[in-house]
Amino acid sequence: MGFNSFQFILLFLPALLAGWYIFNRFEKFAVADVFLCLMSLYFYYSFGASFLVILLVSMAGNYLLSFFMDRISGKRVLKTVGVLFNLALLFYFKYLGFFVDNVNALTGGTLTARQILMPIGISFFTFGQISFIVDRANGKAPHYPVLKYVMYTVYFPKLIQGPIAFHEEMISQFEDKSLRRFDADNFAKGLMSFIIGLGKKAILADTLSKVVVYGFHYTYYLDTITVTLVMLAYTFQIYLDFSGYCDMASGVSLMLNYKLPVNFNSPYKAATPKELWQRWHMTLSRFFIRYVYIPLGGSRKGKIRTMINVLIVFALSGLWHGAGWTYICWGLMQGLLVVWDNLGIVGVKDKDGNKSGKFLFRKEPLLWIPHSLGNAFTFIMFVVSLVFFGSQNMTYAIQMFKQFFFFTYPGFLYKTSENMKLAENYLPRQLATQLHMSDGVMNIIYVTTFVIILLISAIVMTRKNTQEMVETLRRDGKTIAFLTLIFIWSFVSLSNVSTFIYFQF
């Protein structure tokens, strides 16, 4: 039952909102909290009963550790136990198979690991609880009442795909009684954000996924032009998929009067790789900065150590996204690009043409380039890095690079574009069939549809992001008509619903 499902939109969300505001209206705050927790647990249960058991075990283990931190000495030991407990759960369900495979490859062994179904969103709720345990041991977090801790952990808008919200920023809102009253302005903004996010996902991302899945499956058959378009489609799809989820999650939360931390801020507008990672999955970046980069020494132990720390963080970020060498290579490539930024060989001017930025090895770069050129370089390198991110394994990734750099044109673009058989181009297809037009005409229809979807996606990503739109859109007839059209179009498209990409992480 994802956000983009009939069950969620027609049943779960209306029931949740009605119950939440009715209980709070009569000041039954504890009952409202229990109701929200139970609904959140049911939301997670809809993905699998066994997943819910693992979530409950994780939550109970962390809460017990927090309980004992004020009752026995040795908080550092309990912090270590807590971090290891969380990482052990994550390792068992997400990385055990990858670890066994690599041990066998190195030793020639025949160890086996039984197939384990990874709980949805385990990386997100595990990192959230690691942050709590570390802060608790360091004296930066109290031992919260059990109900508030459960609310923080299972709060469904952030549970399965983030953002990785810290305990203090959510529990402080849960404890604020003034936020329990219905706020028409927040509700309207939340609804607008949800509809825009649903449109990004159902209309654009899911449409592009048809080509992306096909392209990565038939990598060996792709020609240079098709590889280029498939990679653009994947770059746009992953943006619209994750951005759409973030919009929907923040929208649902705002309907409840709670604000989630911003997790996505137009990353393709970035002019440097460093800036891109200040805009993409922002809560994951801040988690690694607070709990990995700074404890490793950050930038305090010399320039070489700083670069090594950056590479460690990005390698772990890649591994966080998936148990595979392709993800690690993707993370390291992004880390190297950030290190390149820090070297200060090339500087990027801001939009006004001003020279700005801090560099690790130089006070002044050897070369300054325009903002637009920096933006183009950052985008192109991100597209290239996604070859690793989207490929089945390293063999497929290398083959994808070969198909791109060694120019071929066997005409596989037409075969790939046939995946654009959509309801939106039904009439042109029917007309071509009735007039007995050649297959070439049908191919033109599919390729044209593909290119149009790419152009629309590019336009969406270069305009105002959803947060900016929600704050500036006038709530007049035109806006209502526009949002109604997007909602109906998206709702109809849910018959071809697919899961969000970040569910697997």
Secondary structure, DSSP 8 states (H G I E B T S, - for coil): --TTSHHIIIIIHHHHHHHHHHHHHTT-HHHHHHHHHHHHHHHHHTT-HHHHHHHHHHHHHHHHHHHHTTTSS-HHHHHHHHHHHHHHHHIIIIIHHHHHHHHHHHH------------TTHHHHHHHHHHHHHHHHTTSS----HHHHHHHHH-HHHHTT-----HHHHHHHHT-GGGGS--HHHHHHHHHHHHHHHHIIIIIIHHHHHHHHHHHHTGGG--HHHHHHHHHHHHHHHHHHHHHHHHHHHHHHHHTT------B--GGG-SSHHHHTTTBSHHHHHHHIIIIITTTTTTSS-HHHHHHHHHHHHHHHHHHH-SSHHHHHHHHHHHHHHHHHHHTSEEE--TTS------SS-SS-SEEE-HHHHHHHHHHHHHHHHHHHHSSSHHHHHHHHHHHHS----SHHHHHHGGG--GGGHHHHHHHHHTT--HHHHHHHHHHHHHHHHHHHHHHHHS--HHHHHHH---SHHHHHHHHHHHHHHHHHGGG----GGGG-
